[in-house]
Amino acid sequence: MPTSAGATGAVEAAVAPGSDIRELFRAAYENRYTWDPGFAGYRGRCVWEQDGRRVEGTFTVGADLKASVEGIEDEAISKAIGSQLWEVCIHRVRRSFEQTHGANTFSAGDTDAVGLEVIVGGKNAGDRYRIKDSVVTMVHRQIHGTVVTIFTGSTTDTGAGYLSRTYTSQYSDPASGEARSGMSSFTDTFVPLSGEGPWVLSERVISSEDPEAPETPNLQTFRFESLEALEPPMAG
């Protein structure tokens, strides 16, 4: 779970630029909340709202962490709901630090209010992160020819790792650095199934900048209700 802003933050602030900070970054990586590998999935109702319009359906997330949405005729909305569920699920997959980052090196950059800069070398050279109090507070990664930059503003402490609660995301050109999208702001609310866990998304509010009208952002709300865990398959 996230540590207090004392000990770890002080260590991060005292790190000299150029230092090997593999273990500091490992601590932040392993502090993320992930699902137990035996999680069978869950289901519930899904609600999409925008500009006074409301659409409802049902969804299931299977043991393979793939989401299916039913009861929504509008294909774009159904796809958008499925996309949000998929986005959450891929970040709950438990992979060891060595599986994900074994071919990378990590050196310290500068330290600012967001946290200590982590400069990646090796397989994913060019990627950058910031960490603070064992939380990844900034991600700057190239994915499929586009750079995505994410800043985390606040987190939810599950007692078994942290989940990002408020954060922003923006896409840019890897060569020029020019923005390819407006800024999107997210507020995620997570709840534990059966009162204990696993923790799953109950609401996501997305505010997206419209380059044509930046003063009136596009607001979408996704709600996931009546949530229940699926029973694991019977052995035999």
C-alpha angles and dihedrals in degrees: 000000000000112000123228118275090259122073104023095039090051091052092050092048091052096053114117117232111262094029120137104253100173093127094048090052091044089055091054092045092050091046092067115106114249134171123256109259090241094059106132095201134248144244142206147131122310126207128190122194132183132154093349094311117122127191126182135195142136132265142193128201109199132208086267086060091240115140126220122191123201138182097036116111097188101088095200092054093044089051092047092053092047090049093054091050091048091048090055095043097054089057092052094058110113112229123162120250090245092052091054103031107016092115094048135086124212126209131174123255126176128320123232137158090288093054146260114333114238113204113201123215131176122038095001097035111164095040117115135191138180123217133193128174091352091305125117099234098175134028122190109177138155111232122177094339096314129095117228120197119194126184119194115214102179140358142212115234110217095180087246100061137317133284123202110250104177123020144142130229133196135171123219142174111270093217103042101022088228115151115257094188142021119261116277120204121202133197113189126190118197129192132188115247112239089007093285109059174216090203114231137178116273099170138010121186115192123193111189126189115236107215088209094053110016092170092065109051122200108250124200128174124200117191128188115196142170088034121188134170120245118240114250114248116268114259117239 
